[in-house]
Amino acid sequence: MMNFRAGEVHIAPGEALYHEGDETSYFYTAREGQGVRVKHLPNGGRQVVNFIFPGDVVGLQAILEGAASNSAIAASPMVLCRFEKRRLHELYRNSPDRAYALTWIAAAEEHFLGETIATLGQRNALQRMAWALLKIHHRLSAIGLAREEGDVPLPFKQRDLADAMGLSLVHTNKTLARLRPLATWENGRLRITNKEALAELALTDCALPPDRPLL
């Protein structure tokens, strides 16, 4: 992977890795920090397509589409490994294990986006927020970012979560307040105090995600 890698990229909070419509010669894996993938609409609105966590592959979709269909923006200081798209075939030819890992990560993201669509269509606001907080906490815990107290870093703004869940900022704030007995999100840290009750509310389970391969 060191031979395949084309350097590192460091970006500051609020800085874009790339913008929607950009044609880039690279894709990336997130090493440190968190961010969002955002789709901007002609009316000025925006939809958070997904959050970016350590281990995620970013910008791979543009290999097929030619140009990025969304913008990738850092929510905290980020470090990403950069890879040249033109050399992707070398990875599949010379390193099938890592090629499988890349395919696994892409399939896992597709599965998660399917869950998100079901959530936006079938869960109410309280269930959506409970589902999102639980899934995020599980994901960050699974990659070793939980402290002994059980809380995980979550550097996003409430607007990011609102735009991901299809809610207004006011509704998001009120919903988070209603969830306080089960989960709290303060000062950039997310703590879940009752996973079972939060999972029941979210119409899901408490199972951690499967081990995620890393590039």
Secondary structure, 3 states (H helix, E strand, C coil): CCCCEEEEEEECCCCEEECCCCCCCEEEEEEECCEEEEEECCCCCEEEEEEECCCCEECCCHHHHCCCCCEEEECCCEEEEEEEHHHHHHHHHHCHHHHHHHHHHHHHHHHHHHHHHHHHHHCCHHHHHHHHHHHHHHHHHHCCCCCCCCCEECCCCHHHHHHHHCCCHHHHHHHHHHCCCCEEEECCEEEECCHHHHHHHHCCCCCCCCCCCCC
